[in-house]
């Protein structure tokens, strides 16, 4: 019963539970879709990472096999000195053909050893990888200037022309040269583009007079100036761009005595020199003029605005976070380059932890374990110094999770917006509709006709009225409730009137009964018994609102009753109540039971009238006391049987209810359906039971009362 009430109470929330469950399901489905997308993206990213890492390795190896990459491999510690001096690099070539402009330019450009300077300046300083070419330092570069002023042969002063000042410092020794520009005469019949010349190197002196000084014989220098102006708009001027700036390319070969001496002393001297990074080279170009200083230089290698060329550290830009590149030559020291962290994107720790826990399955179905997290790819690059082992290390888990976390964090606002819209729609419907439905349901659940009149009249739905559907429903409910209140008020008035009428009828009947009882005062007189029963019935009903309440509130006086004599009297006097042919075979021995004589006589009277209405004409109604074995221990069984049609099975449990009257099609007028209700009520008050059974030849009513001993207990 409690479970049934709970289920009934839960059913009143069914629509609200369905509605809220739908929104929760929608919320859950969106979350599942997000997780499915993240898992799919992680699976694809994981599968593609190996291909991406392999392409990165191919790109790195191809770059390192290029002359510029070999230059970076052979000079891993290449740097510009704090003072602005440049250290020579080991070139991937045995030497530079400095006498040929095209060859020299192609060599330094392909090797990418040029350090870039402002105003179209550049400079490459290096040594060849073949020591037998000689202990020379090669210098090549570019600068921008106007018309070059050449040094005239025989002029004792060198500061009247454009001149190059070169300084080399190593092992405590400093080499300084001054190389004025000398123009070369053009060959007859050979067209020359621009200005060609050379730099003739002299050992620099503190004084400016170089009379009688001879140039350094191993010092070589060449210069080629373009004929076109750097700014092409200046060539359209009337003077033809005579004073415009032009770009010049120069190449130098510097003889360094210490390096030459090393090779002469020991044919197996190490090359490149171990102290190559300690050799400082400075070069600057001065315009004509005696008072010109380094501040007036057209080109200065010590400029802070220089841009270094490609180096191994630049490979870090090709690596992602979590990737590293290890480079080693033979058993030498290993160079480790890590991926640049760059600007860290803001990621959500919650999303990062979630993505880290998403499973990833290997693409190979035969592989039972997940894809490996750590991936290493290996290759080799051959240089003049030997083979370099290149190992690219990738942490797939870290790279994929970090990239996916950053992407998921950027898109989290979109998913959050969807969730917010779902919650907002739910709140709008919850507040605007479901909340009002809940109030209407709660108030309707409290409404019950079984409530007391004052509570019943206090229900009001007017505060829920509005112009929408729920408001119209509340308005109609309030209108119906008002009609019910009116009907209830009229019913109370009618009930009060009936009660007063019932009291009046009872009062009018009691007076004649009192007179009749006075005339038939002998208790042994049969008329007295029926008059006493009528008086008891009037007393039971007098003062009650309804007959059912009267019967239920009546009391019985239990005593010891001999059922054998009682049934014999009933059968002999049944004709007084209009029932004939009632048969009972007396036992001749007392059968004592606990009962109220008047109440039990009323019960049997109602059963006899009911049997008389439904029996087959000409058949008797039999009364009997059941055998000892048919009654419960301590009880007496009684039976009233008639021959007639059986009672419908669906009526067997209803015939004892107040107001129920089975229609037989005849003699139904005036029947109130209370005879069997009275019989059951009185039997219950006497501690007995009554039941009806359809038998083969008719219908039987079985009654049971508690047995009493001879002393009446």
LINNOR-V528918 format. One line per field, one symbol per residue. ss: DSSP state (@ for helix, = for strand, . for the rest). psi: psi as a letter, one per 40 degrees, with the letter a starting at -180 (. if undefined). A space follows every 50 residues. Layout:
ss=???
psi=???
//
This chain:
ss=.@@@@@@@@@@..@@@@@@@@@@@@@@@@@@@@@@@@@@@@@@@@@@@@@ @@@@@@@@@@@@@@@.@@@@@@@@.....=.....=..==.......... @@@@@@@@@@@...===...=======...@@@..==========..... ......=.....========..===========...........====== ===.....=..........======......@@@@@.........===== =====.@@@@@@@@@..........@@@.=======.......@@@..== ......=....@@@@@@@....=======.....====..........@@ @@@@@@@................==========..==========@@@@@ @@@@@@@@@@@@@@@@@@@@@@@@@@@@@@@@@@@@@@@@@@@@@@.... ..@@@@@....@@@....@@@@@@@@@@@@@@@@@@@@@@@@@@@@@@@@ @@@@@@@@@@@@@@@@@@@......@@@@@@@@@@@@@@@@.....@@@@ @@@.....====@@@@@@@@@@@@@@@....===.......====.@@@@ @@@@@@@@@@@@@@=.....=====..@@@....========.=....@@ @.......................@@@@@@@@@@@...=======..=== =======......
psi=dddddddddddeeddddddddddddddddddddddddddddddddddedd ddddddddddddddeidddddddegdfhihideeihhiihieidihgeeh ddddddddddefehhiiiffiihhhiiiehdedigihhhiaiihiahhhi hhheheheeeihihhhhhhifeihhhihgihhihiiihehhhhahiaihh hihhidiehfheiiihdehiiihhhidiidhdddeeideefdeihihihi hihhhhdddddddddhefiihiidfdeehhhhhihiiihdehaddehdhh eeheeihiahiddeddeeiiheiihhhhhbeaihhhhiihdahhihihdd ddddddehihiidhdehdiiiidhhhhiiihhideahhhhhhhhgddddd ddddddddddedddddddddddddddddddddddddddddddddddhhee iiddddeehhedeeiaeadddddddddddddddddddddddddddddddd dddddddddddddddddddgehdehddddddddddddddddheididddd ddeiiihiahhhddddddddddedddeehifhhhhideihghihihdddd dddddddddddddeihheiihhiihiideeiiheihhihhhihaiihhde edeeeeihehhhheeifehehefedddddddddddeeaiiiihhideahh hhihihiiadef.
//
